[in-house]
Amino acid sequence: MSSIKKKGLVPLYMFLLPGLVLIILFNYIPILGLQMAFKDYSFRDGIWGSSWVGLQNFKEFTASSDFWRATGNTFLLTMLRLLFVFPTTIVLALLINEVRNFAFKRTVQSFSYLPHFISWIVVVGFLDAFLSIDSGAANSILRSLGVNPIAFMGSESWFRPVFILSSMWKELGWGTILYLAAISSINPVLYEAALVDGAGRFTQMRYITLPAIVPIISIVLILTIPGLLSVGIDQIYAMINPANIAVAEVIDTYVLRLGIGQAQYSMTTAIGLVMSVISMILLLVTNSISKRLGGDGLW
């Protein structure tokens, strides 16, 4: 009987084979390329034939002022997104849950999800048109109010507000999915008991709904913290230009500029290795802190 069961499991394990092959090809084999961080890589000699330079690449990028500027911008933009987008997502999920009209609730959810499926290139194209200093609707309104037009997309002072607001508009609804799923699993008896005790909707939200989704919030936060070093090259690369590069360039765009633009593959590999190690440390520390504070962790 056991042999029959084992034979029956073989086809199921075969379904894992494509996924295992992809993981090996794209996650494990590329690890061999990390040696480029310790070599003076050249196309002619290849990875294996290039000469070893030790920690020279690490010393060079840490001595670059552009690297530290990009690192500072990365942390600042990610912290702004964490401070504004992350809690706003939770608030939106709580508000959507309080909507009692089922049709209206589904309509709000659908419209809030839609921007997630729009490419950042399209979104930034829309922003360029809407915020254009010459013909944009935003500046047309400012002119009608007697205010001088503002170069939103080409201004260092306006880059961060536009970055945060566009991030909110695009990802706010999509980020509520996990929280709404967690809220739907709360026992309705808790709300009925609170209603009998005279608790209003805000009180129910504060003492029942919010505490019930704290474990999900902890897990999402743990997964978000390691991303402090990766703001999202798809959005930044579309928004960056010579006028705002001082506040817009992040580690991802800096690596792209060095690797693709200047062919400094060894240095960019070294930067990527350091960022990966820091991200892993952030993940371990955040997971440990979450568990010590009584929340849930990933393991």
C-alpha positions, 0 to 999 in steps of 0.5 A: 500500500505504501509503495502505491502511495509513493508511486502516486506522489511521483507525478505530483513531485514532477510538478515541482520540477519546472519551479526547481529548474527556474530557481536553480537557473536564476537564483543559484547559478548566478551566485557564481558571478559574485566573484566579479565583485573581487575581480577586475572584470573584462569581456576578453578574459571573462569571469573566470579569467579576470584578475583578482583585486580583492576589496578594491571595488568596495573601496572605490564605491565607498569613496564615491560621493555619488554613491553616498548621495544615492544611498541617502536618497534611497533611505529617505524616499523609502522612509517617506513611503513607509511613513505615508503609504504603509499606514494609509493602506491600513486606514483605507482597508479599515474604511472600506470594511466599514462600508455597508453597501455591498455594491458601493464597497466592491466598486471602491475596491475595484477602482482602488485596485486598477492603478496597480495594473498600469505601468509606471511608464504610463503613469509618469507619462500622465504626470508629465502631461498633467504637471507640464509647466506649459500646457499641464492642467495643474499649472493652468489652474495655478495661472487662473488663480494668479500663481506662477507656474511650477516645474513639478517634474523638473524641481528638486523640491517637488520631486519627493511630494510627487513621488509619494503621492503617485506611489499612494495613488498607484499602490494604495488599493492593492496594498489593502488586499491582505488586510481586507482578507484578514478582516473577513476572517474575524468572528462576527460574534465579536462585533455583535457582543461589542454592539450589545455593550454599546460600542460604536463603529469606531470603537469596534474598529479600534478594539476588534478590527485593528488588533485582529490584523496586527499579525498581518501588519507585522508580517507585511512590515517585516517584508517591507523593511528589507526593501529599504535599499530598493525604492523601485527602479521602474518608478524612479527611472521614469521620473528622473531627469537632469534637473532633479537627479540630485534628489532622485538618484537612488542605488538602483539607478546609480548601479544602472548608470555605472553598469550599463552606462560606464561598463563598471560591472565589477563595482556594480556587482560589489554594490549589489553584494553589499546591499544584499547582505544589508537587506538580509541583516535588516530582515533578520533584525526586523523579524527578531524585534517583531517576535520579541514585541509579541507579534508574529514573525516569518519563522 
